[in-house]
Amino acid sequence: EVASERAGYRLSVAHKAQDGYPTAAGTDGNDFLFSNKGHFRGAWKPSERTTLDLFVGGTWDTQGVVDAANPQGRFRHHFQMLKHSYAAGPNSSIHALLARRDDSRTFDPLFQGPLHVREYQYDGEIAHNLDSMSGRMHTVYGAGFRYTGVYSAGIFAGRPAQKNAVLRGFASQSWQVLPRLNLIGAFSLEDSDTGGAEPAYQFAAVATPRQNHVLRASYGLAPTIPTLYQKAANQQATSQVLLVGNPAMRPQRLRSYEASYQGSFADRRLLLEANVFYMDIDALGETIVKSFVSVPSTLLTLSFDNENKALARGAEVKGTYRWDAMRSVYANYTYESISDAKGKTNVVRGTPPHKLNFGGAAALGRGFSLGLNAGYQDAHALYSQATGRTLDVHAYWRVDGRLAFKPKPGMEWFVACQNMTRSRHVEFPEGLVVPRTYQAGLALQFGAGGEKAE
């Protein structure tokens, strides 16, 4: 990393090799990873009002695919983004960006030979930020576009080239109505090839009845447009399974209601947070059986539809107590209940109803420190799109720990262990288990900015 008063850049590279997780049957899982990453970020201030930021990066991965028909996949990804920021005045700024990404994926071998997929995307956006009424009102408005293209003769047989163009306009407004009350509203309208014209909006009120105590209530609508695969797929997955898209797929719409409280006590040593939420999901997208024939040969045809609805409601509470920067304890609990119109197992039981985490960190003296975390997840079911099967996961506890030693400022040796109480438990729908793992390393901090290397 190199920086001066007017310009600077940062270059990073990373390599990772990891064997696959074992399966519940005791065999080796086929989800190994061999990864290389490189990123560059540069910043330049040609004037006091103007800033240019450049982001460039890429990943080169080879990864095992859990489905037995796909022994491995090769993934090549690179992206570029240029951002321009201009301070038009003390209360006004303009931001513009252009971005591009390119993905190439190859699954080799696959039924009927290798499967190649190339996906590329172009983005552009411009936004104006404006403060008024002595900072009590903050306004943002702008527009953007996105063009996505996908080419794959294996996934879109007969029409290998697919595209989706999206135009979007947006605006948001925050207003400090009273010294202890803020109102926030945001709205966007986008028009896409796969979803048509779809609005999205959110409204929120944030109140501070007393110092260090915040109440928030919000309501929002967010659509999810169908993917190109859901609309136009034509893929012979195996000799007996055909996946076809549904041109009539509609956008999925999520309406959410949420209320929350955040507060601090005992001179900010104790932090508490609680929130409740209710979500209504309309036109829920899912995979369906379109047809099944056995003559002259067996063929199962799968497709997609929006004929389901789901409701999700729940609550979450969090608490943290800090004696000082080196000693703290915390706990959080989440309850969530999901139901749907069709009673699908992967919808109703796909999320653990109860989740609990608690732990803490403490300095042991002479440069040593210890962190512990215990977590519980209730019984639930995991659905695998790769295999089409549902796997029951029993309730389990997990305990992790990390012991560190700092012989001097800027240097830390550490050793960590995951799943200290159980040697393995299932966490993935394909039957892969997370084993007990041990990690050790050295972390260094250097330079004025405290850059960290491990």
PEURQUI-V328058 format. One record per backbone hydrogen bond with DSSP energy under -1.0 kcal/mol. NH is the residue of the N-H (numbers start at 1). CO is the residue of the C=O. Records with the same first field share a line. If there is no record, write none. Layout:
NH = CO, CO
//
This chain:
2 = 9
4 = 7
8 = 43
9 = 2
10 = 41
12 = 39
14 = 37
16 = 35
18 = 33
23 = 27
24 = 431
26 = 23
29 = 21
31 = 29
33 = 18
34 = 62
35 = 16
36 = 60
37 = 14
38 = 58
39 = 12
40 = 56
41 = 10
42 = 54
43 = 8
44 = 52
45 = 6
51 = 85
52 = 44
53 = 83
54 = 42
55 = 81
56 = 40
57 = 79
58 = 38
59 = 77
60 = 36
61 = 75
62 = 34
63 = 73
64 = 32
70 = 67
73 = 63
74 = 106
75 = 61
76 = 104
77 = 59
78 = 102
79 = 57
80 = 100
81 = 55
82 = 98
83 = 53
84 = 96
85 = 51
86 = 94
87 = 49
88 = 86
89 = 92
92 = 89
93 = 129
94 = 86
95 = 127
96 = 84
97 = 125
98 = 82
99 = 123
100 = 80
101 = 121
102 = 78
103 = 119
104 = 76
105 = 117
106 = 74
107 = 115
108 = 72
113 = 110
115 = 107
117 = 105
118 = 151
119 = 103
120 = 149
121 = 101
122 = 147
123 = 99
124 = 145
125 = 97
126 = 143
127 = 95
128 = 141
129 = 93
130 = 139
131 = 91
132 = 137
136 = 133
137 = 132
138 = 174
139 = 130
140 = 172
141 = 128
142 = 170
143 = 126
144 = 168
145 = 124
146 = 166
147 = 122
148 = 164
149 = 120
150 = 162
151 = 118
152 = 160
156 = 152
157 = 234
159 = 156
162 = 150
164 = 148
166 = 146
167 = 191
168 = 144
169 = 189
170 = 142
171 = 187
172 = 140
173 = 185
174 = 138
175 = 183
176 = 136
177 = 175
178 = 181
181 = 178
182 = 206
183 = 175
184 = 204
185 = 173
186 = 202
187 = 171
188 = 200
189 = 169
190 = 198
191 = 167
192 = 196
193 = 165
196 = 192
198 = 190
200 = 188
201 = 221
202 = 186
203 = 219
204 = 184
205 = 217
206 = 182
207 = 215
208 = 180
213 = 210
214 = 262
215 = 207
216 = 260
217 = 205
218 = 258
219 = 203
220 = 256
221 = 201
222 = 254
224 = 252
231 = 227
232 = 228
233 = 229
234 = 155
235 = 243
237 = 235
238 = 241
242 = 300
243 = 235
244 = 302
245 = 233
246 = 230
249 = 246
252 = 224
253 = 282
254 = 222
255 = 280
256 = 220
257 = 278
258 = 218
259 = 276
260 = 216
261 = 274
262 = 214
263 = 272
264 = 212
265 = 270
269 = 266
270 = 265
271 = 320
272 = 263
273 = 318
274 = 261
275 = 316
276 = 259
277 = 314
278 = 257
279 = 312
280 = 255
281 = 310
282 = 253
284 = 308
286 = 305
288 = 303
290 = 301
291 = 301
293 = 299
299 = 293
300 = 240
301 = 291
302 = 242
303 = 288
305 = 286
310 = 281
311 = 339
312 = 279
313 = 337
314 = 277
315 = 335
316 = 275
317 = 333
318 = 273
319 = 331
320 = 271
321 = 329
322 = 269
323 = 327
324 = 327
328 = 361
329 = 321
330 = 359
331 = 319
332 = 357
333 = 317
334 = 355
335 = 315
336 = 353
337 = 313
339 = 311
341 = 309
348 = 344
349 = 345
355 = 334
356 = 376
357 = 332
358 = 374
359 = 330
360 = 372
361 = 328
362 = 370
364 = 368
365 = 368
368 = 365
369 = 404
370 = 362
371 = 402
372 = 360
373 = 400
374 = 358
375 = 398
376 = 356
377 = 396
378 = 354
380 = 393
381 = 349
382 = 391
384 = 389
388 = 384
391 = 382
393 = 380
396 = 377
398 = 375
400 = 373
401 = 417
402 = 371
403 = 415
404 = 369
405 = 413
406 = 367
411 = 408
412 = 443
413 = 405
414 = 441
415 = 403
416 = 439
417 = 401
418 = 437
420 = 399
425 = 434
427 = 432
428 = 432
431 = 428
433 = 22
434 = 425
436 = 423
437 = 418
439 = 416
441 = 414
443 = 412
444 = 453
445 = 410
446 = 451
450 = 447
451 = 446
453 = 444
//
